[in-house]
């Protein structure tokens, strides 16, 4: 465990280590002890929430109504952080949720093959898009909000995001943290592993192909309403 002291006046974060009984061996044992008969894939897909009338980031009220309607149609349970609506979930592990800058994330329950992921993602994304039209919102599959500055986008009123917002910008090289939290969106793939060697090989493989995937799907040359010299400001 760590005690964190944030001194905003000096733009510094002091981290004081406190004793912890948790060891690397115990962490490794926790993950390696889980045995499954099948390997599954998972997907987390974020998109930028955009108000098409104002050409700016969508508001919380717009996202609030979209989530409530989505959950009502599918009979999903609403998710709250105290009194703040932050998403919805089904009984099988799939959910939608709001990121710090009101990006919307679709998280799917694990599947045994990629085709099932694609079919389920398409179903939920189409429903979200259809509902969003009613509230003048379009979800953009871009790496970064092309128009707004970080100062234009309010942080979602969620306890964890408030802690991140107070802490991260004051870390060493933390000047891009407000951009990351408020403006960016990405896709995360989750893949099971059989053992330590399998985990190592998969991690190695995905690290090797990541630069090529980044180049193939580079789609964020615009930032702060300006065409930049970068193909992917997100990367």
C-alpha atoms as one frame of an Amber mdcrd trajectory, in Angstrom:
protein
   0.000   0.000   0.000   1.061   3.620  -0.509   0.281   6.925   1.152  -0.091
   9.716  -1.411   0.450  13.381  -0.635  -0.599  15.873  -3.314   0.923  19.355
  -3.157  -0.657  21.341  -5.993   1.239  24.514  -5.185   4.536  22.903  -6.221
   2.988  20.589  -8.838   4.502  17.586  -7.080   3.272  14.299  -5.728   5.077
  12.715  -2.797   4.676   8.951  -2.492   5.634   7.424   0.822   5.856   3.659
   0.915   4.212   1.858   3.786   4.722  -1.804   4.696   2.718  -4.329   2.695
   2.343  -8.080   3.149   1.387  -8.697  -0.491   4.264 -10.259  -2.449   4.975
 -10.887  -6.132   4.676 -14.635  -5.508   1.204 -14.176  -4.015   0.070 -12.050
  -6.955   1.378 -14.646  -9.402  -0.297 -17.450  -7.470  -3.633 -15.617  -7.568
  -3.623 -15.503 -11.382  -1.998 -18.870 -12.091  -4.398 -20.725  -9.773  -7.370
 -20.007 -12.038  -7.907 -22.959 -14.362 -10.405 -22.958 -17.215 -11.403 -25.564
 -19.768 -11.696 -22.957 -22.525  -9.869 -19.796 -23.531 -12.010 -16.703 -23.909
 -11.716 -13.312 -25.580 -13.029 -10.034 -24.194 -13.532  -6.595 -25.726 -13.717
  -3.071 -24.292 -14.520  -0.438 -26.910 -14.597   3.292 -26.161 -16.047   6.005
 -28.419 -16.110   9.796 -28.233 -19.540  11.241 -27.323 -20.259  14.175 -29.635
 -23.121  16.686 -29.760 -23.902  17.049 -33.476 -25.819  20.308 -33.034 -23.068
  22.151 -31.180 -20.090  20.275 -32.691 -18.664  19.767 -29.230 -18.496  17.101
 -26.522 -21.896  15.750 -25.521 -23.326  16.706 -22.129 -23.951  14.427 -19.166
 -27.719  14.943 -19.505 -27.620  13.619 -23.070 -25.629  10.551 -22.027 -27.890
  10.049 -18.987 -30.956   9.747 -21.233 -29.210   7.474 -23.717 -28.098   5.052
 -20.991 -31.529   4.999 -19.337 -33.272   4.219 -22.632 -30.695   1.583 -23.592
 -31.085  -0.142 -20.210 -34.872   0.050 -20.382 -35.025  -1.607 -23.817 -32.650
  -4.446 -22.895 -33.810  -4.779 -19.276 -30.312  -4.056 -18.005 -29.553  -2.892
 -14.467 -28.481   0.735 -14.065 -25.098   1.383 -12.396 -24.641   4.314 -10.014
 -21.713   5.903  -8.212 -23.602   7.231  -5.204 -26.359   9.249  -6.961 -24.599
   9.589 -10.324 -25.657   7.306 -13.181 -22.458   5.948 -14.770 -23.635   2.960
 -16.830 -25.724  -0.200 -17.127 -25.066  -3.957 -17.082 -26.699  -7.283 -17.878
 -26.540 -10.512 -15.874 -23.809 -12.111 -18.000 -20.908  -9.670 -17.758 -21.609
  -7.122 -20.514 -21.959  -3.433 -19.703 -21.868   0.124 -20.970 -20.194   2.832
 -18.902 -18.998   6.422 -19.013 -15.312   7.314 -19.054 -13.923  10.479 -17.366
 -14.671  12.805 -20.323 -18.071  11.183 -21.023 -16.671   8.828 -23.633 -18.931
   5.770 -23.707 -17.479   2.282 -23.349 -19.008  -1.013 -24.385 -17.582  -3.944
 -22.424 -18.619  -7.416 -23.557 -18.829 -10.636 -21.595 -16.019 -13.047 -22.630
 -16.620 -15.143 -25.746 -14.958 -18.260 -27.139 -14.517 -16.822 -30.630 -14.113
 -13.442 -32.284 -17.197 -13.793 -34.521 -19.445 -13.896 -31.446 -17.760 -10.723
 -30.191 -18.370  -8.992 -33.512 -22.047  -9.987 -33.689 -22.791  -8.909 -30.130
 -20.845  -5.660 -30.461 -22.695  -4.758 -33.658 -26.060  -5.387 -31.968 -25.335
  -3.179 -28.962 -23.572  -0.445 -30.939 -26.484  -0.163 -33.381 -28.950   0.228
 -30.519 -26.766   2.852 -28.859 -26.433   4.752 -32.137 -30.173   4.646 -32.813
 -30.972   6.011 -29.345 -28.211   8.614 -29.577 -29.783  10.149 -32.696 -32.845
  11.090 -30.650 -30.644  13.185 -28.346 -28.473  14.734 -31.112 -25.465  12.635
 -30.125 -23.078  10.735 -32.368 -20.492   8.310 -31.039 -17.202   8.707 -32.892
 -14.798   5.799 -33.255 -11.821   8.175 -33.190  -8.709   8.018 -31.053  -9.121
  11.559 -29.758 -11.773  14.283 -29.605 -10.925  16.372 -32.704 -12.444  19.670
 -31.548 -12.526  20.285 -27.809  -9.649  21.178 -25.498  -9.347  19.413 -22.112
 -10.617  22.603 -20.452 -13.826  22.378 -22.511 -14.729  18.948 -21.108 -15.908
  18.480 -17.531 -14.893  15.362 -15.608 -17.695  12.913 -14.855 -18.809  13.293
 -11.241 -17.429   9.916 -10.133 -15.253   9.436  -7.051 -12.478   7.492  -8.787
 -12.227  10.001 -11.630 -12.001  12.898  -9.189  -9.082  11.179  -7.443  -7.383
  10.563 -10.811  -7.964  14.169 -11.846  -6.411  15.472  -8.627  -3.471  13.067
  -8.710  -2.328  12.230 -12.244  -1.576  15.716 -13.676   0.901  16.330 -10.854
   2.925  13.170 -11.467   6.226  13.341 -13.323   5.461  13.899 -17.031   1.772
  14.096 -16.160   0.932  17.049 -18.408  -0.925  14.809 -20.902  -3.121  13.165
 -18.254  -6.008  15.662 -18.651  -5.936  14.990 -22.406  -5.935  11.233 -21.862
  -8.815  11.346 -19.383 -11.084  13.803 -21.146 -10.387  13.462 -24.855  -9.123
  10.024 -25.843 -10.814   6.732 -26.662  -9.385   3.327 -27.422 -10.030  -0.384
 -27.741  -8.815  -3.062 -25.364  -8.666  -6.784 -26.094  -8.601  -9.244 -23.203
  -7.242 -12.739 -23.786  -6.982 -15.697 -21.427  -3.674 -17.456 -20.826  -2.996
 -21.056 -19.779   0.172 -20.591 -17.755   3.154 -18.316 -17.193   4.852 -19.224
 -20.491   1.640 -18.748 -22.472   1.102 -15.340 -20.849   4.681 -14.318 -21.695
   4.405 -15.367 -25.349   1.076 -13.610 -25.832   2.357 -10.448 -24.191   5.469
 -10.560 -26.373   3.413 -11.112 -29.532   1.026  -8.243 -28.889   3.842  -5.877
 -28.015   5.491  -6.754 -31.331   2.380  -6.173 -33.447   1.134  -3.092 -31.577
   3.099  -0.543 -33.679   1.686  -2.065 -36.876  -1.873  -2.068 -35.498  -1.426
   1.549 -34.431  -0.382   2.465 -37.975  -3.206   0.501 -39.606  -5.896   2.197
 -37.524  -4.395   5.678 -37.213  -7.376   8.037 -37.393  -6.726  11.014 -35.132
  -4.806  13.680 -37.079  -7.111  16.460 -35.848  -6.760  18.007 -32.400  -8.168
  21.244 -30.966  -9.981  21.809 -34.278  -6.661  21.817 -36.164  -5.044  19.409
 -38.622  -1.729  18.437 -37.032   1.380  16.802 -38.473   0.552  13.530 -36.717
  -1.447  10.668 -38.190  -2.463   9.538 -34.705  -2.403  12.031 -31.856  -3.913
   9.307 -29.688  -0.732   7.223 -30.001
